[in-house]
């Protein structure tokens, strides 16, 4: 039995209300980081994109209201 790669679940994404477009964006961000693992400018851009995605889809929106 040989494994390779990583497995990412989508439960956390769908809990936040991410759709297909957002999931594709997350996959692209992961690929971008892996392709430029030592590039801190890319890391900063990705952090900004993640902040935008999470702000647009807050965790437990309306739960505490």
C-alpha contacts under 8 A as a table, 3 or more apart, distances in Angstrom:
res1	aa1	res2	aa2	distance
9	X	12	X	7.30
10	X	13	X	5.14
10	X	14	X	6.14
11	X	14	X	5.26
11	X	15	X	5.97
12	X	15	X	5.13
12	X	16	X	6.52
13	X	16	X	5.35
13	X	17	X	6.56
13	X	18	X	5.32
13	X	23	X	7.21
14	X	17	X	4.81
14	X	18	X	5.07
14	X	19	X	6.98
15	X	18	X	7.44
15	X	59	X	7.48
15	X	60	X	7.98
16	X	57	X	5.50
16	X	58	X	6.27
16	X	59	X	5.41
16	X	60	X	7.16
17	X	57	X	6.29
18	X	21	X	7.70
18	X	22	X	5.39
18	X	23	X	6.43
18	X	57	X	7.12
19	X	22	X	5.41
19	X	23	X	6.21
20	X	23	X	5.14
20	X	24	X	6.12
21	X	24	X	5.13
21	X	25	X	6.19
22	X	25	X	4.90
22	X	26	X	6.23
22	X	53	X	7.66
23	X	26	X	5.06
23	X	27	X	6.25
24	X	27	X	5.06
24	X	28	X	6.17
25	X	28	X	5.00
25	X	29	X	6.19
26	X	29	X	5.05
26	X	30	X	6.27
27	X	30	X	5.16
27	X	31	X	6.23
28	X	31	X	5.03
28	X	32	X	6.01
29	X	32	X	4.99
29	X	33	X	6.25
29	X	46	X	6.26
30	X	33	X	5.27
30	X	34	X	6.25
31	X	34	X	5.10
31	X	35	X	6.08
32	X	35	X	5.19
32	X	36	X	6.29
32	X	42	X	7.59
33	X	36	X	5.12
33	X	37	X	5.41
33	X	42	X	6.79
33	X	43	X	6.62
33	X	46	X	7.57
34	X	37	X	5.12
36	X	39	X	5.31
36	X	42	X	6.85
39	X	42	X	5.46
39	X	43	X	6.50
40	X	43	X	4.79
40	X	44	X	6.16
41	X	44	X	5.11
41	X	45	X	6.33
42	X	45	X	5.06
42	X	46	X	6.17
43	X	46	X	5.12
43	X	47	X	6.20
44	X	47	X	5.09
44	X	48	X	6.32
45	X	48	X	5.14
45	X	49	X	6.30
46	X	49	X	4.99
46	X	50	X	6.08
47	X	50	X	5.07
47	X	51	X	6.13
48	X	51	X	5.08
48	X	52	X	6.32
49	X	52	X	5.11
49	X	53	X	6.24
50	X	53	X	5.06
50	X	54	X	6.08
51	X	54	X	5.28
51	X	55	X	5.97
52	X	55	X	5.16
52	X	56	X	6.14
53	X	56	X	5.21
53	X	57	X	6.26
54	X	57	X	4.98
54	X	58	X	5.63
54	X	59	X	7.74
55	X	58	X	5.56
57	X	61	X	7.75
58	X	61	X	5.49
60	X	63	X	5.23
60	X	64	X	7.77
61	X	64	X	7.67
62	X	65	X	5.22
